[in-house]
Amino acid sequence: MTNKLILNNVDKVFGDGDSSVKVLNKVSLEVKAGEFVAVVGPSGSGKSTFLSIAGALLSPTNGRIIIDGKDISKLSEKKMNRIRLEKIGFVFQSSNLIPYLTVHDQLLLIPKLARNFNKKAKQRAVDLLERLDLGHRSNSYPQSLSGGERQRVAIARAWMNDPEIILADEPTASLDSERGRSVVKMLADEVKLREKSAIMVTHDKRMLDLCDRTVFIEDGKLSELT
């Protein structure tokens, strides 16, 4: 299988001189097509920075980031934005839904931004909402949804452009145990079925058996657990 995502000797330093802080230290990870990787570690270990760099939200201080065969480490912000729209789906700890858009329109915004809005995109939105038991909420606004429903909308939105890579930051934080496991299993199944790659940062050890392997991050350094 090909590697959809490669981080090679990545450092991330914030600040300059004596006030600088090294948040990531020689981090390397390869995620294959069809692979679902969990990242665990204590608070302040560098998990969020790691995920932001993997998702082209931040540039590394040193090292290389390769997404779907393309080195993005030194791309312009405009090109990085295109990579995010076309290649990566994000699920954040907070759902980050737009308050004035309905559930259905939250999903349709993604293909509109990527300039590939068409009938197929409309049908994909319908299918994703049905799959996540949100079809009856299609015309609802975020303020009328429960925390769990908002997070499921965010997960559906992440899949809208059929991205090569899914990056999830505590995706079950707003969900009860049963619904959380259902959502993570859906992510895992979709990754396998469509040969995508996924990384999930999580504190919920009950979800780890649904992942192919687990890596541990502490003090900005990554190590393999299983």
KOLTOR-698834 format. One record per residue (C-alpha): residue in three letters; x, y, z. Coordinates in steps of 0.5 Angstrom, whole numbers, padded with zeros to 4 digits, always signed. Layout:
BEGIN
ALAXYZ
...
// end
This chain:
BEGIN
MET+0000+0000+0000
THR+0002+0007-0001
ASN+0004+0012+0004
LYS-0002+0018+0004
LEU+0002+0022+0009
ILE+0009+0022+0011
LEU+0012+0026+0017
ASN+0020+0026+0016
ASN+0024+0029+0022
VAL+0019+0034+0024
ASP+0021+0040+0029
LYS+0017+0046+0031
VAL+0019+0051+0035
PHE+0015+0057+0037
GLY+0019+0064+0039
ASP+0026+0066+0038
GLY+0032+0066+0042
ASP+0032+0065+0049
SER+0024+0065+0049
SER+0023+0060+0044
VAL+0020+0053+0045
LYS+0021+0047+0042
VAL+0014+0043+0041
LEU+0016+0038+0036
ASN+0023+0034+0036
LYS+0025+0030+0030
VAL+0018+0027+0029
SER+0017+0022+0024
LEU+0011+0018+0022
GLU+0008+0014+0016
VAL+0001+0013+0015
LYS-0001+0008+0009
ALA-0007+0008+0005
GLY-0013+0004+0009
GLU-0009+0005+0016
PHE-0012+0009+0022
VAL-0007+0011+0027
ALA-0009+0013+0034
VAL-0004+0019+0037
VAL-0005+0019+0045
GLY-0001+0023+0050
PRO-0001+0027+0056
SER-0004+0035+0056
GLY+0002+0039+0053
SER+0005+0034+0049
GLY+0005+0037+0043
LYS-0001+0033+0040
SER-0005+0039+0037
THR+0001+0042+0034
PHE+0003+0035+0031
LEU-0004+0035+0028
SER-0004+0042+0025
ILE+0003+0041+0022
ALA+0000+0034+0019
GLY-0006+0038+0016
ALA-0002+0043+0013
LEU-0005+0049+0018
LEU+0002+0050+0020
SER+0009+0049+0017
PRO+0015+0046+0020
THR+0021+0049+0023
ASN+0025+0043+0020
GLY+0023+0037+0016
ARG+0019+0035+0011
ILE+0011+0034+0010
ILE+0009+0029+0004
ILE+0001+0029+0003
ASP-0001+0024-0003
GLY+0006+0024-0006
LYS+0007+0032-0006
ASP+0012+0035-0001
ILE+0008+0041+0002
SER+0013+0043+0007
LYS+0015+0050+0003
LEU+0009+0051+0000
SER+0005+0058+0000
GLU-0001+0059+0004
LYS-0005+0059-0002
LYS-0003+0053-0004
MET-0003+0050+0003
ASN-0010+0052+0003
ARG-0012+0048-0004
ILE-0008+0042-0001
ARG-0013+0043+0005
LEU-0019+0043+0001
GLU-0018+0038-0004
LYS-0014+0033+0001
ILE-0015+0033+0008
GLY-0022+0033+0012
PHE-0022+0035+0019
VAL-0026+0034+0025
PHE-0024+0038+0031
GLN-0026+0037+0039
SER-0031+0043+0038
SER-0035+0042+0032
ASN-0034+0049+0029
LEU-0040+0049+0025
ILE-0043+0056+0022
PRO-0049+0058+0026
TYR-0053+0061+0021
LEU-0052+0055+0016
THR-0057+0049+0016
VAL-0054+0042+0017
HIS-0055+0041+0010
ASP-0051+0047+0008
GLN-0045+0046+0013
LEU-0044+0040+0008
LEU-0045+0044+0002
LEU-0040+0049+0004
ILE-0034+0045+0003
PRO-0035+0043-0005
LYS-0037+0050-0006
LEU-0030+0053-0003
ALA-0027+0047-0007
ARG-0030+0049-0013
ASN-0033+0042-0015
PHE-0040+0044-0013
ASN-0045+0039-0017
LYS-0051+0034-0017
LYS-0046+0029-0014
ALA-0044+0033-0008
LYS-0051+0035-0006
GLN-0053+0027-0006
ARG-0046+0026-0002
ALA-0049+0031+0003
VAL-0055+0027+0003
ASP-0052+0020+0004
LEU-0047+0022+0009
LEU-0053+0025+0014
GLU-0057+0019+0013
ARG-0051+0015+0015
LEU-0050+0019+0021
ASP-0057+0019+0023
LEU-0058+0026+0021
GLY-0062+0026+0016
HIS-0068+0029+0020
ARG-0064+0034+0022
SER-0062+0037+0015
ASN-0066+0043+0015
SER-0064+0045+0023
TYR-0059+0050+0025
PRO-0053+0048+0030
GLN-0056+0052+0036
SER-0062+0047+0036
LEU-0057+0041+0036
SER-0055+0037+0042
GLY-0047+0037+0043
GLY-0047+0030+0040
GLU-0051+0032+0034
ARG-0046+0038+0032
GLN-0040+0033+0032
ARG-0043+0028+0028
VAL-0045+0034+0023
ALA-0037+0036+0023
ILE-0035+0029+0022
ALA-0040+0028+0016
ARG-0037+0035+0013
ALA-0030+0032+0014
TRP-0032+0027+0009
MET-0035+0032+0004
ASN-0030+0032-0001
ASP-0028+0025-0001
PRO-0021+0027+0002
GLU-0015+0022+0002
ILE-0013+0024+0009
ILE-0018+0025+0015
LEU-0015+0028+0022
ALA-0019+0028+0028
ASP-0018+0031+0034
GLU-0022+0028+0040
PRO-0028+0027+0035
THR-0032+0023+0041
ALA-0031+0029+0046
SER-0038+0031+0045
LEU-0041+0024+0045
ASP-0043+0018+0049
SER-0040+0012+0050
GLU-0044+0008+0045
ARG-0045+0014+0040
GLY-0038+0015+0040
ARG-0036+0008+0039
SER-0041+0008+0033
VAL-0037+0014+0030
VAL-0030+0012+0031
LYS-0032+0005+0027
MET-0035+0009+0022
LEU-0029+0013+0021
ALA-0025+0006+0021
ASP-0029+0003+0016
GLU-0029+0008+0011
VAL-0022+0009+0012
LYS-0021+0001+0010
LEU-0027+0001+0004
ARG-0024+0007+0001
GLU-0017+0006+0002
LYS-0016+0013+0006
SER-0011+0015+0011
ALA-0013+0017+0018
ILE-0010+0020+0025
MET-0014+0021+0031
VAL-0012+0024+0037
THR-0016+0021+0043
HIS-0016+0021+0051
ASP-0021+0015+0050
LYS-0017+0009+0051
ARG-0024+0005+0049
MET-0023+0007+0042
LEU-0016+0004+0041
ASP-0018-0003+0039
LEU-0022+0000+0033
CYS-0015+0003+0030
ASP-0009-0001+0027
ARG-0004+0002+0031
THR-0003+0007+0037
VAL+0003+0012+0037
PHE+0005+0016+0044
ILE+0007+0023+0044
GLU+0011+0026+0050
ASP+0015+0032+0050
GLY+0014+0033+0043
LYS+0017+0026+0041
LEU+0013+0020+0038
SER+0014+0013+0039
GLU+0010+0007+0037
LEU+0006+0003+0042
THR+0003-0002+0038
// end
